[in-house]
């Protein structure tokens, strides 16, 4: 009976995660369509730009759920972040709304997969409710480090005004918090400022090469 109960719980967790990801992808597709329409002069131009964004999203999504048998490779942290966020950038009104400034360091395959999942979740929330949902919104990713830890700071500005602290009890919020804790021995914190959310990801440097 214990084994059956554990199997049922496992199936429920998998079903919940699949449902969550499908809803997120639909929300992202809607957001990317809105972003693309703002910087396109014709229907043809919009179709081409949107196709490129969706293809880029597909490449980034492969990192979240690698295909069976595919061989992952280590990557530079900055390149990884830039690739994951490329679908959401907007080169129309100004010279890019997403800026990444992190040290030149490599990350391992397991790290790339987990970090892709976390960034994907944060970007989805931003497209739905935060800075990436607004024409004037911007996102800055920077970092600080000491001998043991690397801290990534995800800072949003220019989006909808933040009037209070949301309840971070959804499936996605729990998923990324658990991933940071288990994979990187770190923690995730939110600072809901009036100008936009600031998220800090603290990760152990010695675990990033995995």
Secondary structure, DSSP 8 states (H G I E B T S, - for coil): -HHHHHHHHHHHHHHHHHHHHHHHHHHHHHHHHHHHHHT-SSHHHHHHHHHHHHHHHHHHHHHHS--TT-----EEHHHHHHHHHGGG---SSSS-SEEE-----EE-HHHHHHHHHHHHHHHHHHHHHSGGGSTT-EEEEEEEE-SSEEEEEEEEESSS---S-----SHHHHHHHHHHHHHHS-EEEEEEETTEEEEEEEEEGGGTT-
